[in-house]
Each structure stands twice: as C-alpha cells, then as structure tokens.
Amino acid sequence: MSNPQDAPTVRDAALQTLRDYGLTTVFANPGSTEVAFLTDLPADIDFVLALHEGSVVGMATGWALARRRPALVQLHTTAGLGNAVGALATARANRAPLVVLVGQQDRRHLALEPFLTGRLRDLAGDYPVWTEEPAVPQEVPGAIARAHHEAEQGKGPAIVIVPQGDWGEPADTGRPRSAAERVVRSAAADPAAVEGLARLLDEASAPALVVGAGADGEEEWAALTALAERLGTPVHQESFGARAGFPQDHPLFAGFLPADRPRLREALAPYDAVLAVGAPVFRQYPYSEGPLAEPGTRIAVLTDDPAEAHRSPVELAVLAPVAPAVRLLADRVRPRTPAAPAPAPAPAAEQQVYGPEGLRPAHVLAALAARIDPDTVLVEETPSSRPDLHRLVPARRPMGFLSAAMGGLGFALPAATGLRMAAPDRPVVAVVGDGSSLYQVQALWSAARYGAGVCFLVLSNKRYAIMDRLADARGGKPPWPDFSQVSLAALARGLGCPARTAATAEELDAALDEIVPTLRGRTEPVLLDVAVDSNADIAFRP
C-alpha cells in the first residue's frame, strides 16, 4: 500500500512545469505565503534574493531581456505585489516577458479575509498582460504553463495567484495540463503585407526611418541596415527609446527624435514619408499643440506589438515579425544612389573638464566612451545627463543600450544586475544619477551576493538636478532639499558591494583604467561614485 505522503503534490507538478519551460531561476523576496513553495527547493531550481520587490522585478526584467525569454518572479501577496507595481509597469513597457507567482492566503478561509489576504487580481491594474486565479489547486501547474505562453506572446508580466495551501494539495495526475506543450509562432512575414510599405517608400522623394526598442536584435539590425543602405535614407531613434534599434555609429544614423511636437515637426520636415519600425508613432513628453508632422508627410508603422500598431495615428500599420518583414521590404523597394554620407565622427573628448563645483558629467561620459568596447551593455538612468550620454556613448551592438521605457526611477541597478547574470559574456556598465540609484540601492547587495560583475557608475550631484531644472523652467522655487549628506560609496560598501570614489579627472581616469579592462571577466560588482558639478548646465530637453 502506497504512502499518501509519497503521492505527488501540486508543488511537485508545478516544479516540473517550471522545468519544462526553462523557468528554473526564481527571483524573489520571500514572505510567509510563499514558504510552502520555497522551502527545500530542489537543487536544479536556483533562488535569487533581492532586498525589495522593485529589485526583484528589475533583476528579472534584465534577465528576461538578455535571454529573450520569460523569467520567473515570486511576490508576497498585497505588500509584495504592491511594492512591485511600478517595476511591473516598466517591464511591460520594456517588453520583458515575466511569469509572476503571487502568494495568497489559504483559500479555505479567504471568505473571512484573514491576515495577509490580498485583493490581488486588479492590484497591478492593466500592466500585467494576463492574470489568472486558478479555480482549484490542481489547476496551478496549467496556469503557470499558460502564463509562460502569455508572457512570451504579450511581451510583459503574466500573473498567477496561488493560495499558500494549494502547494501541498495532491496533484491530479490524470488531469491533462491545460496549456499547449509548445507554441510555435510563425517567424515568416507575408510578402503581400509589406507591399503597401514598399509603395509608400518608393513614391517618396525623401523617405526616412524611425527605429525603436522593438528593433533591438541581431537580425533586426542587419535587416534595417540593409534597408537603410538600399534607400540611402537617414535613420532616427525614437525619443525616450528604451533600447537601440539601429547601430548608432553608422553613417546613416541621424540621431534621436525630440519628444515635443514643435521640434518633432521640425525634425521630420525634410521627409515626405516616414516609416517607424519597432517604435511608437511617436513618443511624446510633455504635451504640445499641433500635429506630429507637417501636412504632406506620410507616416506608416511596422511592428510586432498589436497595441503599438492599433494606437498609431498612421495611414498604414503593418503587424508582422520585424526582421523578416524588413528583409522582404528591402528586397522590394527600389534602390537609390544618393551621395555617400560622411563617416560618423567618433565622440570627441570634452574640452571643458570642470564646472564651478567639480567634474562635468559630459567629461565623465566621454572618458567612459573612450575606454569601453563595442560589446558593452550600457544601462542608463541619469535623466539630467541622458542627452550627453546619447551624444557621447553610441550603441554599437544590439542590446548595447537599455533604459526604463516607463520613465520611473529604480530600474538601472537591478536591471543591470539581472542582465549581467543572464549574459555573463557581455560587459555591463550602469550609468546612474545618485538620486536615481537611491530608489533601488538594495540591488547592490544582490549584485555582490550573486557575482554580477557590473560597474555601477554613479554621477553624484547631490540633488534631484532634473527636478530643479523643471522647477526653474516654471519660474518657481522647489520645496525639496538637496541630499548632500548621502554617500553612495558608503551605502554600497554597507551592502557588500566594493566602491571607489573620484572627484578629479586624474582620479576618474585611474579608476576607469583599472575597472574597464576587467569588465568582461569580473565576477564582483564595483560602484564608482563620481562627484560631478551640481551647477553644470543640464542639456535635458525631452
């Protein structure tokens, strides 16, 4: 007679489902409603601890983007999911597929709303691409499998809410898993689908391309380079782009679009046709009156994101896999033979090294650009210095640039950590403002604990510089103080992450000369806290 204790449980079946779909690394900050799942994890399931749920989701986001497949997250009922909502919103905007298990109180007394009960289904709003509360415990493994498919298809977080008592319930071994074992999505594009785009470009006398995060990949870059060179047309990056959609050191790269309508119209005025590829039409901030482009400029979009296609104010939207569709398009448009463009100049060293109160941020970024190799992944979260960063540190490889598409702070430290863990062969540098870094400074502990050899380059101006400038623009006085007492280097050391400081060009050069050559192989993170001029002119224009 078999021992009932040896019968497979829902947890056993769920763990097998996780293995089947490659979800064997779980990013979490544990809570009591998750203990039944997490205790005595099998040796083939890796647990990665983060010290705040924003870091949990941020690390998983970097991991998923680097591996181009779903990552597994576990969150603790209302508190954990609530703390993570902003990071989940960023994951959605960054097209990061996540399978998110959210703990819940035991279903046998949920009706009485016991302690730690969560009203979880709508807590994250519309940011999850899918949310499921299994009707019975035995449906948990199938729900996890469906979440994998939904996250992969929807390119965002898919949530499964699991009451804590479900894990110990007996599995129904005779129940078929209510999910496809494997989903194959066609990577082919219909030739007829791109004919309209080809006509639009062929009929134009001065076409242009706009690229975005949806075009960030080896195949996409190769296809877009072939199309741009066949057309001899300039290529712009979308404003506030979270990832680069084209090699930014290519002679046809024409820079970043502005995000306000008057300057956007001016930037697009030379063109009578604009095709956006893997980018929205067009990302804006703040609101300004008027159309996006001058009358007579025809606009189309090619994307694999249905929502992006549906909301774009264009005459033609084509929803298709980006790389195959661009390859077809390049074969169909007529070649043009414009004058050969001049080679893109290499970023020059900044002549003005110091401002009134220390190093200028542009000089720091130029010093970094002079040392890193093209394979480096740059993770950005420095709003006041972002224009200088784009100007001085171009993305030269796919996944060469990563930022938070949602715009909220707290992304760069955990995302860089997760990305480096998932892609240990790529050097990773996170360029972060000191104000930005404080939102998820806990991620430094995880980077140190799990050997993520990131260089966290902090531009410390001891204040919210971008907010000060926005207040100045309104002609008012900001009520917030500076935070000159905060030392990011001290915080890093307290969290187990080695740290260095630099306040002069000589100290900066010495630190970068020591750190940068080690980036590809290092297994220990390092934070470089660079004091920069708090009164330097800020080039920020959205």
C-alpha positions as CSV (number, residue, x, y, z in Angstrom):
1,M,0.0,0.0,0.0
2,S,1.5,3.4,-1.0
3,N,2.1,6.1,1.5
4,P,-0.1,9.1,0.8
5,Q,2.8,11.3,1.7
6,D,4.7,10.0,-1.3
7,A,1.9,11.0,-3.7
8,P,2.9,14.0,-5.9
9,T,1.6,17.3,-4.8
10,V,0.6,20.4,-6.7
11,R,4.0,21.8,-5.8
12,D,5.7,18.8,-7.4
13,A,3.7,19.2,-10.5
14,A,4.3,22.9,-10.6
15,L,8.1,22.4,-10.3
16,Q,8.0,20.0,-13.2
17,T,6.1,22.6,-15.2
18,L,8.7,25.2,-14.4
19,R,11.4,22.8,-15.6
20,D,9.6,22.0,-18.8
21,Y,9.5,25.7,-19.7
22,G,13.0,26.6,-18.6
23,L,11.8,28.6,-15.6
24,T,14.4,27.3,-13.2
25,T,15.7,30.6,-11.7
26,V,13.3,32.3,-9.3
27,F,13.8,36.0,-8.4
28,A,12.1,36.7,-5.1
29,N,11.9,38.5,-1.7
30,P,10.2,35.8,0.4
31,G,7.1,36.1,2.5
32,S,5.1,33.7,4.7
33,T,2.5,32.9,2.0
34,E,5.4,31.6,-0.2
35,V,7.2,29.5,2.3
36,A,5.3,26.3,1.3
37,F,6.7,26.7,-2.2
38,L,10.2,27.9,-1.4
39,T,11.2,25.6,1.5
40,D,13.5,22.8,0.3
41,L,13.7,23.8,-3.3
42,P,15.2,21.1,-5.5
43,A,18.9,21.6,-6.4
44,D,18.0,22.4,-10.0
45,I,15.9,25.4,-9.1
46,D,18.0,28.5,-8.4
47,F,16.8,31.1,-5.9
48,V,17.9,34.7,-6.3
49,L,17.2,37.0,-3.4
50,A,16.6,40.8,-3.8
51,L,16.0,43.1,-0.8
52,H,13.0,44.9,-2.3
53,E,10.3,43.8,-4.7
54,G,11.2,46.6,-7.1
55,S,14.7,45.0,-7.3
56,V,13.1,41.5,-7.7
57,V,11.2,42.6,-10.8
58,G,14.0,44.8,-12.1
59,M,16.6,42.0,-12.0
60,A,14.1,39.6,-13.6
61,T,13.5,42.2,-16.3
62,G,17.2,42.5,-17.1
63,W,17.5,38.7,-17.1
64,A,14.5,38.2,-19.5
65,L,15.7,40.9,-21.9
66,A,19.2,39.4,-22.1
67,R,17.9,35.9,-22.6
68,R,15.0,36.9,-24.8
69,R,12.7,34.5,-22.9
70,P,10.5,34.6,-19.8
71,A,12.0,34.9,-16.3
72,L,10.3,33.7,-13.1
73,V,9.3,36.1,-10.3
74,Q,7.7,35.4,-6.9
75,L,6.0,38.2,-5.0
76,H,4.4,38.2,-1.5
77,T,0.7,38.9,-1.6
78,T,-0.6,42.5,-1.3
79,A,2.6,44.0,0.1
80,G,4.9,42.4,-2.4
81,L,2.8,42.9,-5.5
82,G,2.0,46.5,-4.4
83,N,5.7,47.3,-4.0
84,A,6.4,45.8,-7.4
85,V,3.7,47.6,-9.5
86,G,6.0,50.3,-10.8
87,A,8.6,47.8,-11.8
88,L,5.9,45.6,-13.4
89,A,4.8,48.6,-15.4
90,T,8.4,49.2,-16.6
91,A,8.7,45.5,-17.5
92,R,5.5,45.8,-19.6
93,A,6.8,49.0,-21.4
94,N,10.2,47.3,-21.9
95,R,8.6,44.3,-23.5
96,A,10.1,41.9,-20.8
97,P,8.3,38.6,-20.5
98,L,7.8,37.6,-16.9
99,V,6.0,34.8,-15.2
100,V,4.9,36.2,-11.8
101,L,3.7,33.9,-9.0
102,V,1.9,35.9,-6.3
103,G,1.2,34.4,-2.9
104,Q,-2.2,34.5,-1.3
105,Q,-3.7,33.3,2.0
106,D,-5.1,29.8,2.2
107,R,-8.2,29.5,0.0
108,R,-10.0,27.6,2.8
109,H,-10.6,30.8,4.8
110,L,-10.3,33.5,2.1
111,A,-14.0,34.3,2.6
112,L,-13.2,35.5,6.1
113,E,-10.4,37.9,4.9
114,P,-7.7,36.6,7.2
115,F,-4.4,38.4,7.9
116,L,-2.3,38.8,4.7
117,T,-5.3,38.3,2.4
118,G,-4.8,40.2,-0.8
119,R,-7.3,41.6,-3.2
120,L,-4.8,40.8,-5.9
121,R,-6.4,40.4,-9.3
122,D,-6.6,44.1,-10.1
123,L,-3.9,45.4,-7.8
124,A,-1.4,45.8,-10.6
125,G,-4.0,47.4,-12.9
126,D,-3.6,46.9,-16.6
127,Y,0.1,46.4,-16.5
128,P,0.1,42.6,-16.5
129,V,-0.6,41.1,-19.9
130,W,-2.6,38.4,-18.2
131,T,-3.8,37.4,-14.7
132,E,-5.1,34.1,-13.5
133,E,-6.6,32.8,-10.2
134,P,-6.8,29.0,-10.6
135,A,-10.2,27.8,-9.6
136,V,-8.9,24.7,-7.9
137,P,-5.3,23.9,-6.6
138,Q,-4.8,21.2,-9.2
139,E,-5.1,23.9,-12.0
140,V,-1.9,25.7,-10.7
141,P,0.6,23.9,-13.0
142,G,-1.6,24.5,-16.1
143,A,-1.9,28.2,-15.1
144,I,1.8,28.5,-14.9
145,A,2.2,27.0,-18.3
146,R,-0.4,29.4,-19.8
147,A,1.4,32.3,-18.0
148,H,4.6,31.3,-19.8
149,H,2.8,31.4,-23.2
150,E,1.0,34.7,-22.4
151,A,4.2,36.4,-21.2
152,E,6.1,35.3,-24.3
153,Q,3.3,36.4,-26.6
154,G,2.3,39.6,-24.8
155,K,5.9,40.6,-24.0
156,G,5.1,41.5,-20.4
157,P,4.3,40.2,-17.0
158,A,1.8,37.4,-16.6
159,I,0.5,36.8,-13.1
160,V,-0.6,33.6,-11.4
161,I,-2.2,34.0,-7.9
162,V,-1.5,30.9,-5.8
163,P,-3.1,30.4,-2.3
164,Q,-0.5,29.1,0.1
165,G,-2.4,25.9,0.9
166,D,-2.5,24.9,-2.7
167,W,1.1,23.8,-2.9
168,G,0.5,20.9,-0.5
169,E,-2.7,19.6,-2.1
170,P,-2.5,16.3,-4.1
171,A,-1.9,16.7,-7.7
172,D,-4.4,15.3,-10.2
173,T,-2.0,13.2,-12.3
174,G,-4.8,12.2,-14.6
175,R,-5.7,15.8,-15.4
176,P,-4.2,17.0,-18.7
177,R,-2.1,20.2,-18.4
178,S,-4.5,22.9,-19.7
179,A,-1.8,24.5,-21.9
180,A,0.0,23.8,-25.1
181,E,3.1,21.8,-24.5
182,R,4.9,24.0,-27.1
183,V,3.8,27.1,-29.0
184,V,5.3,27.8,-32.4
185,R,4.8,31.3,-33.7
186,S,5.5,31.8,-37.4
187,A,8.5,34.0,-38.0
188,A,7.6,34.5,-41.6
189,A,6.2,37.7,-42.9
190,D,3.6,37.7,-45.7
191,P,5.0,39.4,-48.8
192,A,1.7,41.0,-49.5
193,A,1.7,42.6,-46.1
194,V,4.8,44.8,-46.9
195,E,3.7,45.8,-50.4
196,G,1.9,48.9,-49.1
197,L,5.0,49.9,-47.2
198,A,7.2,49.4,-50.3
199,R,4.8,51.6,-52.4
200,L,4.9,54.4,-49.7
201,L,8.7,54.4,-49.7
202,D,9.0,54.2,-53.5
203,E,6.6,57.0,-54.0
204,A,8.5,59.3,-51.7
205,S,11.2,61.6,-52.8
206,A,12.8,61.9,-49.3
207,P,11.9,59.0,-47.0
208,A,13.2,58.4,-43.5
209,L,13.2,55.6,-41.0
210,V,12.5,55.8,-37.2
211,V,13.5,52.8,-35.1
212,G,12.8,51.8,-31.6
213,A,13.1,49.1,-28.9
214,G,11.2,46.6,-31.0
215,A,14.0,46.5,-33.5
216,D,16.8,45.7,-31.0
217,G,18.3,42.4,-32.1
218,E,21.0,41.0,-34.4
219,E,18.5,40.1,-37.2
220,E,16.6,43.3,-36.9
221,W,19.8,45.5,-37.0
222,A,21.1,43.6,-40.0
223,A,17.8,43.9,-41.9
224,L,17.4,47.6,-41.1
225,T,20.9,48.3,-42.1
226,A,20.3,46.7,-45.5
227,L,17.1,48.6,-45.9
228,A,18.6,52.0,-44.9
229,E,21.6,51.5,-47.2
230,R,19.4,50.4,-50.1
231,L,17.3,53.6,-49.7
232,G,20.2,55.8,-48.7
233,T,17.9,57.2,-46.1
234,P,18.5,58.7,-42.6
235,V,17.6,56.6,-39.6
236,H,16.3,58.3,-36.4
237,Q,16.0,56.7,-33.0
238,E,12.6,57.2,-31.2
239,S,12.6,59.7,-28.4
240,F,13.0,58.1,-24.9
241,G,13.9,54.9,-26.6
242,A,14.5,52.1,-24.0
243,R,16.7,50.1,-26.4
244,A,18.6,51.0,-29.6
245,G,17.0,49.9,-32.9
246,F,20.0,50.6,-35.2
247,P,23.8,50.9,-34.9
248,Q,24.3,54.5,-33.7
249,D,27.8,54.7,-35.1
250,H,26.5,54.0,-38.7
251,P,26.9,56.9,-41.1
252,L,23.1,56.9,-41.8
253,F,22.2,57.3,-38.1
254,A,20.6,60.7,-37.8
255,G,20.2,61.0,-34.0
256,F,17.3,60.9,-31.6
257,L,13.9,62.4,-32.3
258,P,12.7,65.2,-30.0
259,A,9.6,64.5,-27.9
260,D,7.7,67.7,-28.2
261,R,5.6,68.4,-31.2
262,P,7.1,71.6,-32.5
263,R,10.7,70.2,-32.6
264,L,9.4,66.9,-33.8
265,R,7.7,68.6,-36.8
266,E,10.9,70.5,-37.5
267,A,13.0,67.2,-37.4
268,L,10.6,65.4,-39.7
269,A,10.0,68.4,-42.1
270,P,12.7,67.3,-44.6
271,Y,10.9,64.0,-45.3
272,D,7.7,63.2,-47.2
273,A,7.5,59.7,-45.9
274,V,8.4,58.2,-42.5
275,L,8.4,54.5,-41.6
276,A,8.6,53.7,-37.9
277,V,10.0,50.2,-37.3
278,G,9.6,48.7,-33.8
279,A,8.7,52.1,-32.4
280,P,5.6,54.0,-31.5
281,V,4.3,56.9,-33.6
282,F,5.5,59.0,-31.8
283,R,6.5,59.0,-28.1
284,Q,5.8,62.4,-26.6
285,Y,6.5,64.4,-23.4
286,P,5.2,66.9,-22.5
287,Y,2.1,67.7,-24.4
288,S,2.2,70.4,-27.1
289,E,-0.4,71.6,-29.5
290,G,-0.4,70.7,-33.2
291,P,0.1,67.6,-35.4
292,L,3.0,65.2,-35.1
293,A,4.3,66.0,-38.6
294,E,3.7,68.7,-41.2
295,P,0.9,68.1,-43.7
296,G,2.1,66.1,-46.6
297,T,4.3,63.8,-44.6
298,R,3.0,60.3,-44.9
299,I,3.6,58.0,-41.9
300,A,3.5,54.2,-41.5
301,V,4.5,51.8,-38.8
302,L,5.8,48.2,-38.9
303,T,5.7,46.5,-35.5
304,D,5.1,43.1,-33.8
305,D,3.2,44.8,-31.0
306,P,-0.6,44.8,-31.6
307,A,-1.2,47.7,-29.2
308,E,1.5,49.8,-30.8
309,A,0.0,49.2,-34.2
310,H,-3.5,49.9,-33.1
311,R,-2.9,53.2,-31.4
312,S,-0.5,54.7,-34.0
313,P,-2.0,57.7,-36.0
314,V,-0.7,56.5,-39.4
315,E,-2.1,55.8,-42.8
316,L,-0.8,52.2,-42.7
317,A,0.2,49.9,-39.8
318,V,1.7,46.5,-40.6
319,L,1.7,44.0,-37.8
320,A,4.3,41.4,-38.5
321,P,7.6,39.9,-37.2
322,V,10.0,42.8,-37.6
323,A,13.2,41.2,-39.0
324,P,11.6,39.0,-41.7
325,A,9.3,41.9,-42.8
326,V,12.2,44.3,-43.1
327,R,14.1,41.8,-45.2
328,L,11.2,41.5,-47.5
329,L,10.8,45.2,-47.7
330,A,14.5,45.7,-48.5
331,D,14.0,43.3,-51.4
332,R,11.0,45.2,-52.8
333,V,11.9,48.9,-52.6
334,R,13.8,50.4,-55.5
335,P,17.4,51.1,-54.7
336,R,18.6,54.7,-54.6
337,T,22.1,56.1,-55.1
338,P,22.5,59.2,-53.0
339,A,25.8,60.8,-52.4
340,A,27.9,58.7,-50.0
341,P,27.4,60.0,-46.4
342,A,30.3,61.2,-44.4
343,P,31.6,58.7,-41.8
344,A,30.1,59.3,-38.4
345,P,32.7,61.1,-36.3
346,A,34.0,59.4,-33.2
347,P,32.9,61.0,-29.9
348,A,35.5,63.7,-29.0
349,A,36.8,64.3,-25.6
350,E,35.0,67.1,-23.8
351,Q,37.2,70.1,-23.7
352,Q,35.6,71.6,-20.6
353,V,36.6,69.2,-17.8
354,Y,35.4,71.1,-14.7
355,G,32.4,73.2,-13.9
356,P,32.2,75.6,-10.9
357,E,31.8,72.6,-8.4
358,G,33.6,69.7,-9.9
359,L,33.8,67.4,-13.0
360,R,31.3,68.0,-15.7
361,P,29.1,64.9,-16.4
362,A,29.9,65.1,-20.2
363,H,33.6,64.8,-19.4
364,V,32.9,61.7,-17.3
365,L,30.8,60.1,-20.1
366,A,33.5,60.9,-22.7
367,A,36.1,59.3,-20.5
368,L,33.9,56.2,-20.3
369,A,33.2,56.1,-24.0
370,A,36.9,56.2,-24.8
371,R,37.6,53.0,-22.8
372,I,34.6,50.6,-23.2
373,D,34.5,48.2,-26.1
374,P,31.6,47.9,-28.6
375,D,30.2,44.8,-26.9
376,T,29.4,46.7,-23.7
377,V,25.8,46.9,-22.5
378,L,25.1,50.4,-21.1
379,V,22.2,50.6,-18.7
380,E,21.1,54.2,-18.2
381,E,19.2,56.1,-15.5
382,T,20.6,59.6,-15.4
383,P,17.8,61.9,-16.6
384,S,19.8,65.1,-16.4
385,S,22.8,63.7,-18.4
386,R,21.0,61.5,-20.9
387,P,21.4,63.8,-23.9
388,D,25.2,63.9,-23.2
389,L,25.2,60.1,-22.9
390,H,23.4,59.6,-26.2
391,R,25.8,62.1,-27.9
392,L,29.0,60.6,-26.4
393,V,28.3,56.9,-25.9
394,P,26.6,55.4,-29.0
395,A,25.1,51.9,-29.0
396,R,27.2,49.8,-31.4
397,R,25.8,46.4,-30.8
398,P,22.3,45.0,-30.2
399,M,21.4,45.3,-26.5
400,G,24.1,47.9,-26.3
401,F,21.7,50.3,-24.6
402,L,19.0,49.7,-22.1
403,S,16.8,52.1,-20.2
404,A,13.4,52.2,-18.5
405,A,10.7,52.7,-21.1
406,M,8.2,53.7,-18.4
407,G,10.4,56.5,-17.2
408,G,10.1,55.7,-13.5
409,L,13.3,55.5,-11.4
410,G,14.7,52.4,-9.8
411,F,15.3,50.4,-12.9
412,A,19.0,50.5,-13.7
413,L,20.7,48.9,-10.7
414,P,18.6,45.8,-10.6
415,A,18.2,45.5,-14.4
416,A,22.0,45.7,-14.9
417,T,22.4,43.0,-12.2
418,G,19.9,40.7,-13.8
419,L,21.2,41.3,-17.3
420,R,24.8,40.5,-16.3
421,M,23.7,37.3,-14.5
422,A,21.9,36.2,-17.7
423,A,24.6,37.4,-20.1
424,P,28.0,36.9,-18.3
425,D,29.8,37.2,-21.6
426,R,28.8,40.9,-22.0
427,P,30.5,43.7,-20.1
428,V,27.8,45.8,-18.3
429,V,28.0,49.4,-17.1
430,A,25.1,51.1,-15.4
431,V,25.3,54.9,-15.6
432,V,23.1,56.2,-12.9
433,G,22.4,59.5,-11.1
434,D,22.7,59.5,-7.4
435,G,19.1,60.3,-6.9
436,S,18.0,57.5,-9.3
437,S,20.2,55.0,-7.6
438,L,18.6,55.5,-4.2
439,Y,15.3,54.1,-5.4
440,Q,16.7,50.5,-5.6
441,V,20.1,50.7,-4.0
442,Q,19.2,47.4,-2.3
443,A,20.1,45.7,-5.7
444,L,23.8,46.2,-4.9
445,W,23.5,43.5,-2.3
446,S,22.2,41.1,-4.9
447,A,24.9,42.0,-7.4
448,A,27.5,41.3,-4.8
449,R,25.9,38.1,-3.5
450,Y,25.4,36.5,-6.9
451,G,28.7,37.7,-8.5
452,A,27.2,40.0,-11.1
453,G,30.3,41.9,-12.3
454,V,28.6,45.2,-13.2
455,C,30.3,48.6,-13.0
456,F,27.8,51.0,-11.4
457,L,29.0,54.5,-12.5
458,V,27.1,57.0,-10.3
459,L,27.1,60.6,-11.3
460,S,26.7,62.3,-7.9
461,N,25.4,65.9,-8.0
462,K,23.8,65.5,-4.5
463,R,20.4,66.6,-5.7
464,Y,17.5,66.0,-8.0
465,A,19.0,68.1,-10.7
466,I,16.4,67.4,-13.4
467,M,13.6,68.3,-11.0
468,D,15.4,71.5,-10.1
469,R,15.6,72.4,-13.7
470,L,11.9,71.7,-14.3
471,A,11.0,73.9,-11.3
472,D,13.3,76.6,-12.7
473,A,11.5,76.4,-16.0
474,R,8.2,77.1,-14.3
475,G,9.8,80.2,-12.6
476,G,9.3,78.8,-9.1
477,K,11.3,77.6,-6.2
478,P,11.4,73.8,-5.5
479,P,10.4,72.8,-1.9
480,W,12.7,69.8,-1.9
481,P,16.2,70.0,-0.3
482,D,19.4,68.5,-1.7
483,F,20.8,65.3,-0.1
484,S,24.5,66.2,0.1
485,Q,24.9,64.1,3.2
486,V,24.3,60.8,1.2
487,S,27.3,58.8,0.2
488,L,26.6,56.1,-2.5
489,A,30.0,54.7,-1.9
490,A,29.3,54.2,1.8
491,L,25.9,52.7,1.1
492,A,27.4,50.3,-1.4
493,R,30.1,49.1,1.0
494,G,27.4,48.6,3.6
495,L,25.6,46.3,1.2
496,G,28.7,44.3,0.5
497,C,29.5,45.9,-2.9
498,P,33.0,47.3,-3.4
499,A,33.1,51.0,-4.1
500,R,35.5,53.7,-5.2
501,T,35.2,57.5,-5.4
502,A,36.5,60.1,-7.8
503,A,36.4,63.8,-7.6
504,T,39.1,64.8,-10.2
505,A,39.9,63.9,-13.8
506,E,43.0,62.1,-12.6
507,E,41.1,60.0,-10.0
508,L,38.4,59.3,-12.7
509,D,41.0,58.2,-15.3
510,A,42.8,56.0,-12.8
511,A,39.6,54.3,-11.7
512,L,38.3,53.7,-15.2
513,D,41.7,52.4,-16.4
514,E,41.6,49.9,-13.6
515,I,38.0,48.8,-13.8
516,V,37.0,48.8,-17.5
517,P,39.6,46.2,-18.7
518,T,38.2,43.8,-16.1
519,L,34.5,44.2,-17.1
520,R,34.2,41.2,-19.4
521,G,35.5,38.7,-16.9
522,R,34.9,40.1,-13.5
523,T,32.6,38.4,-11.0
524,E,32.5,41.1,-8.4
525,P,30.5,44.3,-8.9
526,V,32.0,47.7,-8.2
527,L,30.4,51.1,-7.7
528,L,32.3,54.2,-8.9
529,D,30.9,57.3,-7.2
530,V,32.0,60.3,-9.2
531,A,31.4,63.8,-7.8
532,V,30.0,66.0,-10.6
533,D,29.2,69.7,-10.8
534,S,25.9,70.3,-9.2
535,N,25.6,73.7,-11.1
536,A,26.5,72.5,-14.5
537,D,24.2,73.4,-17.3
538,I,21.8,70.5,-17.9
539,A,21.2,69.6,-21.5
540,F,17.9,67.9,-20.8
541,R,15.2,68.6,-23.3
542,P,12.6,65.9,-23.5
